[in-house]
């Protein structure tokens, strides 16, 4: 950035304009911590989220144009020799398919049904699965992805966790996922070997850059 006429450009800049937040489930299984569910529902402590935000100033529009170019240049260096599509991308694409296969497993369907009945028995909606409860529009997520932490939301999240514990929902879920993952690795050994090679090459590139920077 300095070479493009932006001396003193911050290492951790904020995006220009208003940044949109993304809603993400903290785990594959939704909310799991009873205390966090009671306090924050399906959201999180705003102070924790603030600590993760960029520390530098907001970049200007002109800086952003050059920042995008510099970012592409940096990515090219870090991904040198890496098979992105056949290596790094494949595990993520397979994860989607593996997730669908897990969802169709009768054991997981039965575990979700038991959890759903438990939620209904506690006086809450009988969501089809925990992710549906987490992503309910009723929680009024803002642009940063956080929720309103209403009493109803927090009570629902607390019941969600309690029902998971009572019916061992996560244990069944994790077991089914692990078995599907193991089967996929066994069925496509060359693809996963390529992914591992790509990951190791990427890490080696990062280590080399860090050594150069001292």
C-alpha positions as CSV (number, residue, x, y, z in Angstrom):
1,X,0.0,0.0,0.0
2,X,2.9,2.3,0.7
3,X,4.2,1.7,-2.8
4,X,0.9,2.7,-4.2
5,X,1.0,6.1,-2.4
6,X,-0.6,5.2,1.0
7,X,2.2,5.5,3.6
8,X,1.0,4.7,7.1
9,X,-1.8,2.5,5.9
10,X,-3.2,0.6,9.0
11,X,-2.4,-3.1,9.3
12,X,-6.0,-3.8,10.4
13,X,-8.2,-1.3,8.5
14,X,-12.0,-1.0,8.6
15,X,-13.9,-1.3,5.4
16,X,-15.2,2.0,3.8
17,X,-18.9,2.7,4.3
18,X,-21.1,0.4,6.3
19,X,-20.1,-3.2,6.6
20,X,-22.7,-5.9,6.6
21,X,-22.6,-8.6,9.3
22,X,-22.9,-12.3,8.7
23,X,-24.9,-14.7,10.8
24,X,-22.9,-17.8,11.7
25,X,-23.7,-20.6,14.0
26,X,-21.0,-20.9,16.6
27,X,-20.8,-24.7,16.2
28,X,-22.3,-27.2,13.8
29,X,-24.8,-28.0,16.4
30,X,-26.1,-24.5,17.3
31,X,-25.9,-23.1,20.8
32,X,-24.4,-25.5,23.4
33,X,-23.4,-23.6,26.5
34,X,-26.2,-23.3,29.1
35,X,-24.9,-20.1,30.7
36,X,-24.4,-18.4,27.4
37,X,-27.9,-19.4,26.3
38,X,-29.5,-18.0,29.4
39,X,-27.6,-14.7,29.1
40,X,-27.4,-14.1,25.3
41,X,-29.9,-16.4,23.7
42,X,-28.9,-17.1,20.2
43,X,-26.6,-14.1,20.0
44,X,-23.4,-13.1,21.8
45,X,-21.9,-10.6,24.1
46,X,-21.5,-7.3,22.1
47,X,-18.2,-6.6,24.0
48,X,-16.7,-9.8,22.6
49,X,-17.9,-9.0,19.1
50,X,-16.4,-5.5,19.4
51,X,-13.0,-6.9,20.4
52,X,-12.9,-8.9,17.1
53,X,-13.6,-5.8,14.9
54,X,-10.7,-4.2,13.0
55,X,-8.6,-1.9,15.2
56,X,-7.4,0.5,12.5
57,X,-9.1,3.4,11.0
58,X,-11.7,3.2,8.2
59,X,-10.0,3.2,4.8
60,X,-11.0,5.7,2.1
61,X,-12.5,4.8,-1.2
62,X,-9.2,5.4,-3.1
63,X,-7.4,3.3,-0.5
64,X,-9.9,0.5,-0.9
65,X,-9.3,0.3,-4.6
66,X,-5.6,-0.2,-4.1
67,X,-6.2,-2.4,-1.1
68,X,-8.2,-4.8,-3.3
69,X,-5.3,-5.0,-5.7
70,X,-2.7,-5.5,-2.9
71,X,-4.9,-8.2,-1.4
72,X,-5.0,-10.1,-4.6
73,X,-1.2,-9.7,-4.9
74,X,-0.7,-11.1,-1.4
75,X,-3.1,-14.0,-2.0
76,X,-1.2,-14.9,-5.2
77,X,2.0,-15.1,-3.1
78,X,0.5,-17.1,-0.3
79,X,-1.2,-19.5,-2.7
80,X,1.9,-20.1,-4.8
81,X,2.0,-23.7,-5.9
82,X,-1.4,-24.4,-4.3
83,X,-4.0,-26.4,-6.1
84,X,-6.9,-24.2,-5.0
85,X,-9.9,-25.8,-6.8
86,X,-8.7,-29.4,-6.6
87,X,-7.1,-29.0,-3.2
88,X,-8.3,-26.3,-0.8
89,X,-11.8,-26.0,-2.1
90,X,-12.7,-29.6,-2.3
91,X,-13.1,-30.4,1.5
92,X,-15.5,-27.5,1.8
93,X,-17.6,-28.6,-1.1
94,X,-17.7,-32.1,0.2
95,X,-18.7,-30.9,3.6
96,X,-22.0,-29.6,2.2
97,X,-22.7,-33.0,0.6
98,X,-21.7,-34.9,3.7
99,X,-24.0,-32.7,5.8
100,X,-26.9,-33.6,3.5
101,X,-26.1,-37.2,3.9
102,X,-25.9,-36.9,7.7
103,X,-29.3,-35.2,7.8
104,X,-30.9,-38.0,5.9
105,X,-29.6,-40.6,8.3
106,X,-32.4,-42.2,10.3
107,X,-30.5,-42.0,13.6
108,X,-30.1,-38.2,13.2
109,X,-33.7,-37.8,12.1
110,X,-34.8,-39.7,15.2
111,X,-32.5,-37.6,17.4
112,X,-33.9,-34.3,16.0
113,X,-37.4,-35.6,16.4
114,X,-36.8,-36.3,20.1
115,X,-35.3,-32.9,20.5
116,X,-38.2,-31.3,18.8
117,X,-40.7,-33.0,21.0
118,X,-38.8,-32.0,24.0
119,X,-38.9,-28.3,22.9
120,X,-42.7,-28.6,22.3
121,X,-43.2,-30.2,25.7
122,X,-41.3,-27.2,27.3
123,X,-43.8,-24.8,25.6
124,X,-41.6,-23.7,22.7
125,X,-42.0,-24.2,19.0
126,X,-41.3,-27.7,17.8
127,X,-38.5,-26.7,15.4
128,X,-37.4,-29.4,13.0
129,X,-33.8,-29.1,14.1
130,X,-31.6,-27.0,16.3
131,X,-30.3,-24.9,13.4
132,X,-33.9,-23.8,12.6
133,X,-34.2,-22.6,16.2
134,X,-31.0,-20.7,16.0
135,X,-32.0,-19.0,12.8
136,X,-35.6,-18.1,13.7
137,X,-36.3,-14.6,12.3
138,X,-38.1,-13.8,15.5
139,X,-34.8,-13.1,17.1
140,X,-34.4,-9.9,15.1
141,X,-30.8,-10.2,14.1
142,X,-29.2,-6.9,13.3
143,X,-26.7,-5.9,10.6
144,X,-23.9,-7.3,12.8
145,X,-25.6,-10.7,13.1
146,X,-26.3,-10.3,16.8
147,X,-29.8,-10.8,18.3
148,X,-32.0,-8.7,20.6
149,X,-31.6,-11.1,23.5
150,X,-35.2,-10.9,24.4
151,X,-36.6,-13.0,27.4
152,X,-38.4,-15.3,24.9
153,X,-35.2,-15.8,22.9
154,X,-33.1,-16.5,25.9
155,X,-35.7,-18.9,27.3
156,X,-35.9,-20.7,24.0
157,X,-32.1,-21.1,23.7
158,X,-31.9,-22.4,27.3
159,X,-34.6,-25.0,26.6
160,X,-32.7,-25.8,23.3
161,X,-29.5,-26.6,25.2
162,X,-31.4,-28.5,28.0
163,X,-33.2,-30.7,25.4
164,X,-29.9,-31.5,23.6
165,X,-28.4,-32.6,26.9
166,X,-31.4,-34.6,27.9
167,X,-31.6,-36.5,24.6
168,X,-27.9,-36.7,23.7
169,X,-28.7,-34.9,20.5
170,X,-25.1,-33.6,19.8
171,X,-23.6,-37.0,20.5
172,X,-25.7,-38.7,17.9
173,X,-25.2,-35.8,15.5
174,X,-21.5,-35.9,15.8
175,X,-21.3,-39.7,15.5
176,X,-23.3,-39.6,12.3
177,X,-21.3,-36.8,10.8
178,X,-18.0,-38.5,11.7
179,X,-19.1,-41.8,10.1
180,X,-20.1,-39.9,6.9
181,X,-16.8,-38.1,6.9
182,X,-14.8,-41.3,7.3
183,X,-16.7,-43.0,4.5
184,X,-16.1,-40.0,2.2
185,X,-12.4,-40.0,2.9
186,X,-12.2,-43.7,2.3
187,X,-14.1,-43.4,-1.0
188,X,-12.0,-40.4,-2.3
189,X,-8.5,-40.9,-0.9
190,X,-6.7,-39.1,-3.8
191,X,-8.9,-36.0,-3.4
192,X,-8.2,-35.7,0.3
193,X,-4.5,-36.3,-0.3
194,X,-4.5,-33.4,-2.7
195,X,-6.3,-31.3,-0.2
196,X,-3.7,-32.1,2.5
197,X,-0.9,-31.3,0.1
198,X,-2.5,-28.0,-0.8
199,X,-2.9,-27.1,2.9
200,X,0.7,-28.0,3.7
201,X,1.9,-25.9,0.7
202,X,-0.2,-22.9,1.8
203,X,1.2,-23.2,5.4
204,X,4.7,-23.4,4.1
205,X,4.1,-20.2,2.1
206,X,2.8,-18.4,5.1
207,X,5.8,-19.5,7.2
208,X,8.2,-18.3,4.5
209,X,6.6,-14.9,4.4
210,X,6.7,-14.6,8.2
211,X,10.4,-15.5,8.2
212,X,11.0,-12.8,5.6
213,X,9.2,-10.3,7.7
214,X,11.2,-11.3,10.7
